[in-house]
Amino acid sequence: MSKKRKTSAERIPTPTVGQILKDEFLEPLGITPYRLAKELHVATSSILDLVHDRRRLSVDMALKLSRFFGTSERFWLNLQNEIDVRNRKDELEDALQNIHPVAHPA
């Protein structure tokens, strides 16, 4: 029995790194983007661009966020990669359906 994939419109939208940073870290801890920028020694615009989805997470920023919040840098990098894969998979869905896996000899 084939399982029908939900269309992009039917799926819950994938959150961005900026949304997760804001909703799961900044707001619960009462930290403003300005304060985070000062603590990380980066421009306030860097944090605001990340929070407002105008910038992707860089390795440098992942290292700084992990140090500040006590997480691993892999947490932030894997989060960005997972979001990127989900979004591209949706965009390439039709093209991917036309690719058939190679048959491996038994």
C-alpha positions in Angstrom: 0.0 0.0 0.0 1.5 3.3 -1.1 1.4 6.2 1.4 0.4 9.5 -0.1 2.8 12.4 0.7 1.2 15.5 2.1 1.6 18.5 -0.2 3.6 21.5 0.9 0.3 23.4 1.6 -0.9 20.5 3.9 2.3 20.3 6.0 3.1 22.4 9.0 5.7 25.0 7.9 9.3 24.3 8.9 10.5 26.8 11.4 13.6 28.7 10.7 16.7 28.9 12.9 15.8 32.5 13.6 12.3 31.5 14.9 13.8 28.8 17.1 16.4 31.1 18.4 13.8 33.7 19.3 11.0 31.4 20.5 13.0 28.8 22.3 16.0 30.8 23.7 15.7 34.6 23.6 12.1 35.1 24.7 12.0 32.4 27.5 15.3 33.7 28.9 14.3 37.4 28.6 17.3 38.1 26.3 17.0 40.8 23.6 18.8 40.5 20.3 20.8 43.6 21.4 22.0 41.9 24.5 22.8 38.7 22.7 24.9 40.6 20.1 26.8 42.3 22.9 27.5 39.0 24.7 28.6 37.3 21.5 30.7 40.4 20.4 28.9 40.6 17.0 26.9 43.4 15.4 23.3 43.7 16.5 22.4 43.5 12.8 23.9 40.0 12.6 21.5 38.8 15.3 18.5 40.7 14.0 19.2 39.4 10.5 19.2 35.8 11.9 16.1 36.3 13.9 14.2 37.9 11.0 15.4 35.2 8.5 17.6 37.5 6.4 20.7 35.5 7.2 21.6 31.8 7.4 23.4 30.5 10.4 27.2 30.4 9.9 29.7 28.1 11.5 31.1 31.1 13.5 27.6 32.0 14.8 26.9 28.3 15.7 30.1 28.2 17.8 29.2 31.5 19.5 25.6 30.5 20.2 26.6 27.1 21.5 29.1 28.7 23.9 26.6 31.2 25.2 23.6 28.9 25.6 25.5 25.8 26.7 24.5 23.7 23.7 26.7 21.9 21.2 27.7 23.6 18.0 26.3 20.5 16.3 22.8 21.4 17.7 22.8 24.6 15.7 24.5 23.3 12.6 22.3 20.2 12.4 19.3 22.5 12.9 20.3 24.6 10.0 21.0 21.6 7.8 17.7 19.9 8.7 15.8 23.0 7.8 17.7 23.4 4.5 17.1 19.7 3.5 13.4 19.9 4.3 13.0 23.1 2.3 15.0 21.8 -0.7 13.2 18.4 -0.6 9.9 20.2 -1.0 11.2 22.3 -3.9 12.7 19.2 -5.6 9.9 16.8 -4.9 8.8 16.3 -8.5 12.3 16.0 -9.8 13.2 13.5 -7.0 10.2 11.3 -7.9 11.6 10.9 -11.4 14.9 9.4 -10.1 14.8 5.6 -9.6 17.3 4.0 -7.2 19.9 1.7 -8.7 19.2 -2.0 -8.3 21.9 -3.7 -6.3 22.9 -7.3 -7.3 22.0 -9.9 -4.7 
